[in-house]
Amino acid sequence: MPAVIEVNNLSRHFSGRSVLNQLQATAAEGDVIALLGKNGAGKTTLLETILGFAVPQHGEVRLFGTASTEIGAREKQQIGFVPQQDELLEQLTPYEQLELFARFQPNWDPKLADRLCSSWEIPLTTRINKLSLGQRQKLSIMLALCHNPRLLILDEPVASLDPLARRQFLTELVNIAADQQTTIIFSSHIVTDMERVANKVWLLKDQQLLWQGELDALKESVVRLHFSSTKALPATLHELKVLHQQQQTTQYTLTVTNWQPQWQASLEQLLATDIRVEYLNLEEIFLELHR
């Protein structure tokens, strides 16, 4: 079975400015990927290119083994997409919108749609142009979820949802990933939400993927080292890359990448001191990598 998504040497630029530069990435069946990056890092550009809305200047993206710009109706029916700005038909009611969408989706799950309408309190008979932003976002998410997609792409899907609605949505994502082995790419500024559901991270910085791999491996790689030393630090500390260094008299805090737990004993011997290793959550790692 080919990977669900293959990104090969992908580059995009606009008006002579590079946005994505030689990206390499893959996503397998059942992966839940947190797509991270600052505003303007190229997250939406990457998602739109994956979906075939734009043609790469260099490289390619393949979906289900086919170039993303050449996928047909069958492949498109296996994709769910929630854009930043919804594309709902404003003069319809949610009931009419769901009924219309279901006619074009052979895998539409009416039981799931009914359950979400009830638990998410969708006002089915109110015109869409009268709904709140949160209600519209819930409806957009339902349209993406209820046809059992093999690939689900979510670009800032929870920005207008309250904490309870976000938790309900994340629960649905976890269930879908577990039950249907759907591949999910999830972009959001609420990093704590992404950490609850993701097993992999794509981290965009300086037009490239700074990290493309397991979330747990990232959390083990970027750590803070706390220790006391009266000696000047050596120029190199094994193969560690020091991101930031703080010092107050003899107290040091180093934020490092490429950490390996087996190095702790040899570093303690080198520095002649005990070292406390502080593991970080995903939001802290994101902030450290962008300081």
Buried (B, 14 or more C-beta within 10 A) or exposed (E): EEBBBBBBEBBBBEEEEBBBBBBEBBBBEBBBBBBBBEEEBBBBBBBBBBBBEBEBBEBBBBBBEBBBBEBEEEBEBBBBBBBEEBEBEEEBBBBBBBBEBBEEBEEBBEEBBEEBBEEBEBBEEEBBEEBEEBBBBBBBBBBBBBBBBBBBBBBBBBBBBEEEBBBBBBEBBBEBBEEBEBBBBBBBEBBEBBBBBBBBBBBBBEBBBBBBBBBEEBBEBBBBBBBEBEEEBEEEBEEBEEBEEEEEEEEBBBBBBEBEEEBBEEBEEBBEBEBEBEEBEBBBBBEBBEE
